[in-house]
């Protein structure tokens, strides 16, 4: 770690603490050359491999945008969407790999979205799973109805 003040190539860690959410570490450092102190924040990187083969950093904001589009006009709050995006990121990170396929991110969105709003789930699934006909929608709805008694949930109503 270079000192941001004198560009010396070394520094000494004085204190380390995890952040409140536990996803990164805050380190207080001191430069042995100039004696000044500075803070660094370290976090594990997570990359998404897209269908084209390119990689990009995981973006919770992209998950939010997709979920927000699916929930447009539905009784879903921004707080609920933020919790959904956090849950998706936690699910992805629990896999324990530095790179994840874009397909896996989509799969991680489906279940929390279904729990949040079944209509939004169908909208997202229709795009994500490339529904091509009414039969695809009917099959997804039939599956949702078949699983309702098992979960004891009431159907989502508008």
C-alpha positions as CSV (number, residue, x, y, z in Angstrom):
1,X,0.0,0.0,0.0
2,X,1.5,3.3,-1.1
3,X,1.3,6.2,1.3
4,X,-1.2,8.7,-0.2
5,X,1.0,11.6,1.1
6,X,4.6,10.8,0.3
7,X,4.1,7.7,-2.0
8,X,6.3,5.6,0.1
9,X,5.8,1.9,-0.8
10,X,5.2,0.6,2.7
11,X,2.9,1.2,5.6
12,X,2.2,-0.3,9.0
13,X,-1.3,-1.4,10.1
14,X,-2.1,0.2,13.4
15,X,-5.7,-1.0,13.8
16,X,-8.1,-3.3,11.9
17,X,-11.9,-3.5,12.3
18,X,-14.7,-5.1,10.3
19,X,-17.4,-2.8,9.0
20,X,-20.9,-3.1,10.6
21,X,-22.2,-5.3,7.8
22,X,-19.2,-7.5,7.9
23,X,-18.4,-7.2,4.2
24,X,-15.2,-5.2,4.5
25,X,-12.3,-4.4,6.8
26,X,-11.3,-0.9,7.8
27,X,-7.6,-0.6,8.4
28,X,-5.8,2.4,10.0
29,X,-2.3,2.7,8.7
30,X,0.8,4.7,9.4
31,X,3.6,5.5,6.9
32,X,7.1,4.8,8.3
33,X,8.6,7.5,6.0
34,X,6.5,10.6,6.8
35,X,4.7,9.3,9.9
36,X,1.2,10.4,8.6
37,X,-1.8,8.1,9.2
38,X,-4.5,7.1,6.7
39,X,-7.4,4.7,6.4
40,X,-8.0,1.9,3.9
41,X,-11.0,-0.2,3.3
42,X,-10.6,-3.7,2.0
43,X,-13.4,-5.8,0.5
44,X,-13.6,-9.0,-1.4
45,X,-14.2,-8.4,-5.1
46,X,-17.0,-10.3,-6.9
47,X,-17.2,-10.4,-10.7
48,X,-20.0,-11.4,-12.9
49,X,-19.2,-13.4,-16.1
50,X,-21.7,-12.3,-18.8
51,X,-22.9,-14.5,-21.7
52,X,-20.5,-12.8,-24.0
53,X,-17.6,-13.9,-21.8
54,X,-16.8,-10.5,-20.5
55,X,-16.6,-9.9,-16.8
56,X,-17.7,-6.9,-14.8
57,X,-17.9,-6.2,-11.1
58,X,-21.1,-7.3,-9.3
59,X,-23.5,-4.4,-9.0
60,X,-26.3,-4.4,-6.4
61,X,-27.7,-1.4,-8.3
62,X,-28.2,-3.6,-11.4
63,X,-30.2,-6.1,-9.3
64,X,-32.2,-3.2,-8.0
65,X,-33.0,-1.8,-11.5
66,X,-34.2,-5.2,-12.7
67,X,-36.3,-5.9,-9.6
68,X,-37.7,-2.3,-9.8
69,X,-38.8,-2.8,-13.4
70,X,-40.5,-6.1,-12.5
71,X,-42.2,-4.4,-9.5
72,X,-43.4,-1.4,-11.5
73,X,-47.0,-0.6,-10.5
74,X,-46.9,-3.2,-7.7
75,X,-47.3,-2.4,-4.0
76,X,-43.5,-2.8,-3.3
77,X,-41.5,-0.2,-1.3
78,X,-37.9,0.9,-2.0
79,X,-36.9,-0.6,1.3
80,X,-38.2,-4.0,0.3
81,X,-36.3,-3.7,-3.0
82,X,-33.1,-2.8,-1.1
83,X,-33.5,-5.8,1.2
84,X,-34.1,-8.0,-1.9
85,X,-30.9,-6.7,-3.5
86,X,-28.9,-7.3,-0.3
87,X,-30.3,-10.8,0.0
88,X,-29.3,-11.6,-3.6
89,X,-25.8,-10.3,-3.0
90,X,-25.5,-12.3,0.2
91,X,-26.6,-15.4,-1.7
92,X,-24.1,-14.9,-4.4
93,X,-21.2,-14.2,-1.9
94,X,-22.1,-17.4,0.0
95,X,-21.2,-19.4,-3.0
96,X,-17.6,-18.6,-2.1
97,X,-16.3,-17.9,-5.5
98,X,-14.8,-14.7,-6.9
99,X,-16.6,-15.0,-10.2
100,X,-20.2,-16.0,-10.8
101,X,-22.1,-16.5,-14.0
102,X,-24.8,-13.8,-14.9
103,X,-27.3,-16.7,-15.0
104,X,-26.6,-17.4,-11.3
105,X,-27.4,-13.8,-10.4
106,X,-30.8,-14.1,-12.2
107,X,-31.5,-17.4,-10.4
108,X,-30.7,-15.7,-7.1
109,X,-33.2,-12.9,-7.8
110,X,-36.1,-15.3,-8.6
111,X,-36.9,-16.7,-5.1
112,X,-36.8,-13.5,-3.1
113,X,-38.8,-11.8,-5.8
114,X,-41.4,-14.5,-5.7
115,X,-41.7,-14.2,-1.9
116,X,-42.1,-10.4,-2.3
117,X,-44.6,-10.3,-5.1
118,X,-45.8,-13.1,-7.4
119,X,-46.8,-10.8,-10.2
120,X,-43.4,-9.2,-10.2
121,X,-41.9,-12.7,-10.1
122,X,-43.8,-13.7,-13.2
123,X,-42.7,-10.5,-15.0
124,X,-39.0,-11.1,-14.1
125,X,-39.2,-14.8,-14.9
126,X,-40.8,-14.1,-18.3
127,X,-37.9,-12.0,-19.4
128,X,-35.2,-14.0,-17.5
129,X,-36.4,-17.4,-18.6
130,X,-37.4,-16.1,-22.1
131,X,-41.1,-17.1,-22.1
132,X,-42.2,-17.4,-25.7
133,X,-45.8,-18.3,-25.4
134,X,-48.9,-18.3,-23.2
135,X,-48.2,-21.9,-22.3
136,X,-44.9,-20.7,-20.7
137,X,-46.9,-18.3,-18.5
138,X,-49.6,-20.9,-17.8
139,X,-46.9,-23.4,-16.7
140,X,-45.3,-20.8,-14.3
141,X,-48.7,-19.9,-12.9
142,X,-49.7,-23.5,-12.4
143,X,-46.4,-24.1,-10.6
144,X,-47.0,-21.1,-8.3
145,X,-50.6,-22.3,-7.5
146,X,-49.4,-25.8,-6.8
147,X,-46.8,-24.5,-4.4
148,X,-49.1,-22.2,-2.5
149,X,-50.8,-24.8,-0.3
150,X,-47.3,-26.2,0.6
151,X,-46.1,-22.8,1.8
152,X,-49.3,-21.7,3.4
153,X,-49.1,-18.3,1.7
154,X,-52.0,-16.4,0.5
155,X,-52.0,-15.5,-3.2
156,X,-50.9,-11.9,-4.0
157,X,-53.9,-9.7,-4.9
158,X,-54.0,-6.3,-6.5
